[in-house]
Amino acid sequence: DTTDGHPGPSPGQLRAQMWEVIVHGARGIWFFPEQITPTFLFDTTPANVATDMTTQNATITALASVLQGTVNPAGLSATVVAPLDAGWRNAAAAAYFIVVNVSGSAQNARSIALGGIGNAASASVYGEARNVPISSGSISDNFAPYADHIYFLAAPHAIFADGFNGRAGCLQPALIVGVAVY
């Protein structure tokens, strides 16, 4: 209800709110876009907000099995300075680090210190078709106002899952297509 002088969130603000609650362990998100006064309206969501809600819902749905995992599991960590906030999840194939800028100001060259990543040299950024270098266990990245970035690193066991059988240096020829091993 925006008739009381309090406007609804912008697309960016809503996006930051959605990822902020996920960072802190939300298991579901519901929206109540009604206007109560002066007359009841079922849905007063501006088109640009509805578009971003749909985009974020698609990302959340695609990552549901990851996001429903243990919130901030031991063995991994992400440390940021406000106004950034961070959370992490560990899945079978990758570790995920969710970082959100909860402010209306751009945050440039911000450091994200990652723990439990071994000697990883880079992280992929989900949905952005880019990789970021990791130096001394930290990422440096830019955040637009209310932006989020989801970094993921393939789990070491996942990298070799299709080529090694668990014994150091022993290939599994049946799993390597087009290569004959004698």
Backbone as CSV, one residue per row, in Angstrom:
resi,resn,N_x,N_y,N_z,CA_x,CA_y,CA_z,C_x,C_y,C_z
1,ASP,0.851,-1.177,0.000,0.000,0.000,0.000,0.889,1.231,0.000
2,THR,0.923,1.962,-1.084,1.788,3.140,-1.181,1.033,4.434,-0.944
3,THR,-0.255,4.344,-0.628,-1.041,5.560,-0.418,-0.752,6.211,0.925
4,ASP,0.005,5.557,1.795,0.318,6.135,3.096,1.618,6.934,3.074
5,GLY,2.137,7.206,1.889,3.358,7.987,1.766,4.625,7.158,1.780
6,HIS,4.501,5.849,1.890,5.652,4.964,1.873,5.618,4.158,0.586
7,PRO,6.480,4.503,-0.372,6.457,3.786,-1.655,6.910,2.341,-1.501
8,GLY,6.475,1.523,-2.429,6.942,0.150,-2.474,8.384,0.118,-2.929
9,PRO,9.027,-1.028,-2.841,10.434,-1.124,-3.220,10.623,-1.019,-4.731
10,SER,11.771,-0.510,-5.104,12.180,-0.516,-6.512,12.578,-1.944,-6.863
11,PRO,12.769,-2.252,-8.153,13.255,-3.599,-8.506,14.556,-3.953,-7.784
12,GLY,15.491,-3.034,-7.729,16.759,-3.301,-7.058,16.588,-3.528,-5.567
13,GLN,15.773,-2.710,-4.926,15.537,-2.880,-3.494,14.882,-4.227,-3.198
14,LEU,13.916,-4.617,-4.014,13.263,-5.905,-3.801,14.256,-7.045,-4.005
15,ARG,15.089,-6.949,-5.033,16.101,-7.970,-5.303,17.030,-8.114,-4.097
16,ALA,17.511,-6.986,-3.559,18.399,-7.032,-2.394,17.674,-7.635,-1.187
17,GLN,16.416,-7.294,-0.988,15.650,-7.866,0.128,15.513,-9.374,-0.032
18,MET,15.238,-9.828,-1.259,15.089,-11.262,-1.502,16.379,-12.010,-1.181
19,TRP,17.510,-11.526,-1.688,18.770,-12.228,-1.468,19.254,-12.059,-0.032
20,GLU,18.936,-10.955,0.607,19.315,-10.759,2.006,18.655,-11.807,2.900
21,VAL,17.376,-12.084,2.675,16.719,-13.093,3.520,17.210,-14.496,3.184
22,ILE,17.570,-14.743,1.927,18.141,-16.042,1.562,19.501,-16.227,2.229
23,VAL,20.326,-15.186,2.216,21.628,-15.237,2.890,21.447,-15.679,4.338
24,HIS,20.380,-15.199,4.963,20.152,-15.492,6.388,19.257,-16.704,6.623
25,GLY,18.988,-17.486,5.567,18.355,-18.779,5.772,16.888,-18.901,5.427
26,ALA,16.295,-17.916,4.765,14.885,-18.043,4.377,14.700,-19.287,3.514
27,ARG,13.636,-20.005,3.741,13.329,-21.225,2.985,12.187,-21.004,2.002
28,GLY,11.632,-19.820,1.993,10.569,-19.478,1.048,10.331,-17.977,1.097
29,ILE,9.804,-17.443,0.011,9.508,-16.009,-0.075,8.089,-15.850,-0.584
30,TRP,7.300,-15.065,0.125,5.932,-14.760,-0.287,5.807,-13.264,-0.474
31,PHE,4.967,-12.874,-1.402,4.733,-11.461,-1.683,3.269,-11.126,-1.416
32,PHE,3.055,-9.971,-0.834,1.705,-9.482,-0.570,1.571,-8.108,-1.222
33,PRO,1.217,-8.074,-2.505,1.207,-6.817,-3.247,-0.113,-6.048,-3.182
34,GLU,-0.926,-6.305,-2.170,-2.244,-5.682,-2.094,-2.170,-4.221,-1.694
35,GLN,-3.164,-3.497,-2.135,-3.416,-2.140,-1.657,-4.669,-2.245,-0.807
36,ILE,-4.607,-1.773,0.422,-5.733,-1.892,1.342,-6.632,-0.662,1.268
37,THR,-6.036,0.529,1.271,-6.828,1.765,1.243,-6.325,2.658,0.120
38,PRO,-7.067,3.539,-0.433,-8.461,3.854,-0.078,-9.458,2.788,-0.556
39,THR,-9.077,2.017,-1.582,-9.912,0.892,-2.007,-9.008,-0.320,-2.164
40,PHE,-9.549,-1.482,-1.911,-8.755,-2.697,-2.001,-8.442,-3.017,-3.457
41,LEU,-7.169,-3.298,-3.721,-6.714,-3.791,-5.013,-5.855,-5.016,-4.750
42,PHE,-6.094,-6.080,-5.500,-5.377,-7.333,-5.259,-3.897,-7.238,-5.561
43,ASP,-3.523,-6.595,-6.657,-2.119,-6.564,-7.041,-1.756,-5.192,-7.572
44,THR,-0.905,-4.506,-6.833,-0.456,-3.175,-7.245,1.034,-3.166,-7.596
45,THR,1.564,-4.327,-7.923,2.987,-4.433,-8.239,3.285,-3.721,-9.557
46,PRO,4.197,-2.739,-9.549,4.583,-2.091,-10.800,5.210,-3.119,-11.758
47,ALA,5.035,-2.907,-13.042,5.512,-3.855,-14.057,7.010,-4.111,-13.939
48,ASN,7.811,-3.071,-13.684,9.265,-3.277,-13.601,9.644,-4.121,-12.377
49,VAL,8.892,-3.998,-11.308,9.141,-4.822,-10.119,8.716,-6.266,-10.401
50,ALA,7.571,-6.440,-11.051,7.102,-7.789,-11.388,8.087,-8.503,-12.314
51,THR,8.668,-7.772,-13.242,9.660,-8.360,-14.155,10.872,-8.857,-13.376
52,ASP,11.367,-8.037,-12.446,12.527,-8.464,-11.673,12.167,-9.594,-10.705
53,MET,10.962,-9.590,-10.162,10.517,-10.700,-9.309,10.577,-12.006,-10.094
54,THR,10.132,-11.973,-11.328,10.129,-13.162,-12.183,11.548,-13.625,-12.462
55,THR,12.439,-12.684,-12.747,13.845,-13.020,-13.003,14.480,-13.647,-11.769
56,GLN,14.284,-13.031,-10.610,14.873,-13.563,-9.376,14.268,-14.918,-9.020
57,ASN,12.968,-15.074,-9.239,12.329,-16.362,-8.966,12.944,-17.471,-9.819
58,ALA,13.249,-17.160,-11.071,13.873,-18.169,-11.942,15.248,-18.573,-11.409
59,THR,16.023,-17.608,-10.940,17.338,-17.912,-10.377,17.208,-18.730,-9.100
60,ILE,16.308,-18.317,-8.227,16.090,-19.033,-6.966,15.620,-20.459,-7.244
61,THR,14.731,-20.621,-8.204,14.238,-21.955,-8.560,15.370,-22.820,-9.104
62,ALA,16.194,-22.246,-9.971,17.309,-23.001,-10.548,18.307,-23.434,-9.473
63,LEU,18.457,-22.641,-8.432,19.411,-22.934,-7.359,18.741,-23.531,-6.123
64,ALA,17.486,-23.928,-6.224,16.724,-24.377,-5.053,17.422,-25.470,-4.265
65,SER,17.960,-26.478,-4.938,18.602,-27.571,-4.201,19.830,-27.083,-3.443
66,VAL,20.512,-26.094,-3.967,21.669,-25.504,-3.278,21.191,-24.644,-2.115
67,LEU,20.227,-23.769,-2.374,19.759,-22.823,-1.361,19.074,-23.502,-0.190
68,GLN,18.489,-24.679,-0.428,17.817,-25.403,0.653,18.790,-26.199,1.503
69,GLY,20.063,-26.182,1.144,21.076,-26.874,1.930,21.355,-26.149,3.234
70,THR,22.291,-26.690,3.976,22.680,-26.101,5.255,23.120,-24.657,5.051
71,VAL,22.606,-23.766,5.888,22.956,-22.347,5.823,24.315,-22.146,6.493
72,ASN,25.222,-21.557,5.763,26.563,-21.247,6.255,27.223,-22.446,6.946
73,PRO,27.395,-23.545,6.207,27.960,-24.745,6.815,29.414,-24.546,7.246
74,ALA,29.781,-25.267,8.289,31.170,-25.251,8.759,32.071,-25.732,7.628
75,GLY,33.273,-25.209,7.629,34.241,-25.602,6.610,34.349,-24.598,5.485
76,LEU,33.354,-23.743,5.340,33.382,-22.654,4.364,33.099,-21.353,5.107
77,SER,33.484,-20.234,4.512,33.129,-18.938,5.090,33.301,-17.849,4.042
78,ALA,32.624,-16.745,4.279,32.787,-15.545,3.465,32.706,-14.356,4.409
79,THR,33.690,-13.477,4.323,33.732,-12.315,5.192,33.707,-11.064,4.325
80,VAL,32.770,-10.177,4.640,32.619,-8.913,3.922,32.410,-7.794,4.941
81,VAL,32.535,-6.574,4.466,32.291,-5.403,5.297,31.004,-4.743,4.814
82,ALA,30.173,-4.284,5.766,28.926,-3.594,5.430,29.227,-2.420,4.501
83,PRO,28.347,-2.177,3.552,26.973,-2.650,3.424,26.808,-3.956,2.657
84,LEU,27.890,-4.698,2.428,27.735,-6.013,1.820,27.347,-7.009,2.903
85,ASP,26.637,-8.041,2.509,26.320,-9.143,3.403,26.543,-10.425,2.628
86,ALA,26.902,-11.492,3.313,27.256,-12.731,2.623,26.751,-13.954,3.367
87,GLY,26.478,-14.983,2.586,26.140,-16.295,3.106,26.711,-17.323,2.149
88,TRP,26.708,-18.584,2.552,27.288,-19.617,1.691,26.536,-20.921,1.869
89,ARG,26.665,-21.745,0.832,26.069,-23.078,0.830,27.080,-24.021,0.200
90,ASN,27.011,-25.283,0.589,27.893,-26.292,0.027,27.023,-27.356,-0.618
91,ALA,27.242,-27.612,-1.882,26.498,-28.634,-2.618,27.483,-29.694,-3.086
92,ALA,26.970,-30.786,-3.608,27.828,-31.882,-4.039,28.843,-31.447,-5.093
93,ALA,28.437,-30.599,-6.016,29.313,-30.239,-7.126,30.059,-28.925,-6.932
94,ALA,29.623,-28.080,-5.991,30.262,-26.768,-5.858,29.950,-26.132,-4.515
95,ALA,30.793,-25.179,-4.148,30.542,-24.304,-3.007,30.018,-22.986,-3.570
96,TYR,28.989,-22.443,-2.945,28.352,-21.211,-3.416,28.482,-20.130,-2.348
97,PHE,28.830,-18.927,-2.784,28.962,-17.781,-1.897,28.049,-16.681,-2.439
98,ILE,27.069,-16.288,-1.650,26.081,-15.286,-2.065,26.449,-13.977,-1.375
99,VAL,26.676,-12.943,-2.160,27.047,-11.644,-1.609,26.082,-10.610,-2.169
100,VAL,25.514,-9.800,-1.282,24.529,-8.805,-1.702,24.905,-7.434,-1.139
101,ASN,24.764,-6.421,-1.971,24.943,-5.033,-1.557,23.572,-4.550,-1.094
102,VAL,23.408,-4.285,0.191,22.109,-3.875,0.716,21.949,-2.362,0.740
103,SER,22.823,-1.655,0.048,22.732,-0.193,0.025,22.372,0.321,-1.362
104,GLY,21.953,1.550,-1.387,21.628,2.231,-2.635,22.832,2.877,-3.288
105,SER,24.023,2.564,-2.807,25.260,3.120,-3.364,26.102,2.011,-3.974
106,ALA,26.760,2.338,-5.072,27.685,1.374,-5.682,28.821,1.087,-4.712
107,GLN,29.269,-0.135,-4.724,30.399,-0.563,-3.886,31.435,-1.156,-4.835
108,ASN,32.500,-0.414,-5.079,33.500,-0.833,-6.053,34.752,-1.384,-5.379
109,ALA,35.366,-2.358,-6.045,36.601,-2.996,-5.568,36.460,-3.470,-4.128
110,ARG,35.330,-4.098,-3.836,35.081,-4.608,-2.479,35.666,-6.004,-2.340
111,SER,36.264,-6.255,-1.195,36.929,-7.525,-0.929,35.961,-8.507,-0.277
112,ILE,36.002,-9.740,-0.764,35.240,-10.844,-0.195,36.257,-11.917,0.155
113,ALA,36.499,-12.120,1.453,37.460,-13.131,1.900,36.732,-14.467,2.009
114,LEU,37.210,-15.464,1.290,36.593,-16.783,1.269,37.442,-17.765,2.077
115,GLY,36.775,-18.567,2.885,37.472,-19.582,3.662,37.030,-20.966,3.225
116,GLY,37.928,-21.930,3.355,37.613,-23.310,3.021,37.673,-23.626,1.547
117,ILE,38.392,-22.812,0.781,38.426,-22.997,-0.678,39.746,-23.559,-1.179
118,GLY,40.611,-23.932,-0.264,41.905,-24.468,-0.683,42.698,-23.444,-1.467
119,ASN,43.299,-23.869,-2.543,44.111,-22.958,-3.360,43.403,-22.564,-4.648
120,ALA,42.082,-22.447,-4.604,41.315,-22.049,-5.796,41.841,-20.721,-6.338
121,ALA,41.944,-20.636,-7.651,42.491,-19.439,-8.295,41.417,-18.535,-8.889
122,SER,40.191,-19.063,-9.059,39.124,-18.237,-9.607,37.773,-18.818,-9.207
123,ALA,36.758,-17.977,-9.313,35.382,-18.393,-9.045,34.520,-17.960,-10.223
124,SER,33.537,-18.755,-10.547,32.557,-18.381,-11.567,31.465,-17.571,-10.890
125,VAL,30.824,-16.683,-11.669,29.734,-15.880,-11.133,28.449,-16.349,-11.806
126,TYR,27.546,-16.888,-11.015,26.325,-17.496,-11.530,25.503,-16.472,-12.323
127,GLY,25.113,-16.868,-13.525,24.245,-16.043,-14.357,24.908,-14.849,-15.002
128,GLU,26.201,-14.693,-14.822,26.894,-13.520,-15.360,27.938,-13.859,-16.413
129,ALA,28.142,-15.128,-16.707,29.100,-15.547,-17.733,30.461,-14.885,-17.558
130,ARG,30.941,-14.885,-16.320,32.275,-14.344,-16.058,32.888,-15.089,-14.877
131,ASN,34.202,-15.003,-14.811,34.968,-15.536,-13.692,35.699,-14.390,-13.030
132,VAL,35.949,-14.539,-11.734,36.723,-13.535,-11.010,37.938,-14.233,-10.399
133,PRO,39.091,-13.564,-10.432,40.279,-14.173,-9.836,40.183,-14.188,-8.312
134,ILE,40.801,-15.191,-7.720,40.934,-15.268,-6.272,42.412,-15.104,-5.969
135,SER,42.721,-14.132,-5.146,44.104,-13.864,-4.765,44.199,-13.897,-3.246
136,SER,45.069,-14.740,-2.731,45.232,-14.895,-1.277,43.896,-15.149,-0.589
137,GLY,43.038,-15.936,-1.231,41.759,-16.309,-0.642,40.668,-15.260,-0.732
138,SER,40.896,-14.200,-1.501,39.904,-13.116,-1.596,39.556,-12.779,-3.036
139,ILE,38.323,-12.369,-3.201,37.816,-11.845,-4.473,37.677,-10.341,-4.305
140,SER,37.942,-9.596,-5.337,37.640,-8.171,-5.373,36.633,-7.972,-6.493
141,ASP,35.496,-7.357,-6.171,34.454,-7.203,-7.188,33.688,-5.906,-6.958
142,ASN,32.955,-5.506,-7.991,32.128,-4.304,-7.954,30.665,-4.683,-7.806
143,PHE,29.933,-3.874,-7.070,28.514,-4.095,-6.840,27.751,-2.817,-7.135
144,ALA,26.810,-2.905,-8.055,25.899,-1.791,-8.300,24.994,-1.659,-7.067
145,PRO,24.263,-0.564,-6.949,23.327,-0.462,-5.826,22.379,-1.666,-5.799
146,TYR,22.212,-2.266,-4.642,21.313,-3.405,-4.391,21.656,-4.654,-5.211
147,ALA,22.865,-4.743,-5.721,23.246,-5.885,-6.567,23.632,-7.091,-5.724
148,ASP,23.475,-8.255,-6.329,23.952,-9.488,-5.721,24.846,-10.199,-6.726
149,HIS,25.789,-10.964,-6.205,26.618,-11.841,-7.018,26.655,-13.185,-6.311
150,ILE,26.517,-14.251,-7.069,26.600,-15.600,-6.532,27.829,-16.247,-7.146
151,TYR,28.853,-16.414,-6.318,30.107,-17.007,-6.769,30.053,-18.499,-6.494
152,PHE,30.589,-19.297,-7.410,30.658,-20.731,-7.138,31.990,-21.295,-7.590
153,LEU,32.452,-22.282,-6.805,33.715,-22.965,-7.058,33.416,-24.445,-7.081
154,ALA,33.829,-25.111,-8.149,33.625,-26.556,-8.243,34.314,-27.235,-7.076
155,ALA,33.624,-28.189,-6.479,34.209,-28.956,-5.389,35.363,-29.784,-5.941
156,PRO,36.471,-29.892,-5.225,37.611,-30.657,-5.747,37.230,-32.070,-6.174
157,HIS,36.364,-32.724,-5.426,35.973,-34.079,-5.804,35.131,-34.077,-7.070
158,ALA,34.399,-32.997,-7.339,33.565,-32.926,-8.538,34.411,-32.726,-9.790
159,ILE,35.516,-32.034,-9.647,36.380,-31.782,-10.797,36.871,-33.090,-11.396
160,PHE,37.186,-34.073,-10.550,37.757,-35.327,-11.001,36.764,-36.486,-10.992
161,ALA,35.512,-36.208,-10.694,34.541,-37.289,-10.523,34.393,-38.148,-11.774
162,ASP,34.594,-37.576,-12.947,34.398,-38.380,-14.150,35.711,-38.919,-14.726
163,GLY,36.837,-38.711,-14.046,38.079,-39.176,-14.622,38.963,-39.980,-13.707
164,PHE,38.683,-40.005,-12.429,39.513,-40.749,-11.496,38.624,-41.625,-10.631
165,ASN,39.162,-42.733,-10.214,38.364,-43.650,-9.412,38.693,-43.588,-7.932
166,GLY,39.363,-42.543,-7.503,39.671,-42.392,-6.099,41.076,-42.829,-5.735
167,ARG,41.739,-43.589,-6.607,43.127,-43.969,-6.365,43.999,-43.011,-7.157
168,ALA,44.868,-42.354,-6.497,45.680,-41.312,-7.132,46.280,-41.791,-8.448
169,GLY,45.983,-41.063,-9.514,46.570,-41.318,-10.813,45.979,-42.485,-11.582
170,CYS,44.927,-43.100,-11.087,44.349,-44.264,-11.771,43.128,-43.837,-12.584
171,LEU,43.253,-43.837,-13.868,42.154,-43.454,-14.741,41.106,-44.553,-14.836
172,GLN,39.877,-44.135,-15.066,38.799,-45.068,-15.339,38.478,-44.960,-16.823
173,PRO,39.057,-45.792,-17.690,38.882,-45.659,-19.126,37.424,-45.674,-19.560
174,ALA,36.563,-46.398,-18.883,35.163,-46.478,-19.299,34.458,-45.124,-19.217
175,LEU,34.998,-44.200,-18.423,34.361,-42.899,-18.257,34.946,-41.824,-19.153
176,ILE,35.997,-42.124,-19.871,36.643,-41.138,-20.720,36.300,-41.459,-22.167
177,VAL,35.470,-40.638,-22.749,34.993,-40.880,-24.095,36.077,-40.539,-25.103
178,GLY,36.316,-41.439,-26.072,37.225,-41.153,-27.167,38.680,-41.341,-26.838
179,VAL,39.012,-41.878,-25.676,40.402,-42.098,-25.318,40.577,-43.572,-24.998
180,ALA,41.532,-44.188,-25.629,41.835,-45.572,-25.342,43.006,-45.633,-24.384
181,VAL,42.827,-46.327,-23.284,43.884,-46.468,-22.285,44.269,-47.932,-22.239
182,TYR,45.571,-48.226,-22.404,46.047,-49.609,-22.423,46.852,-49.914,-21.184
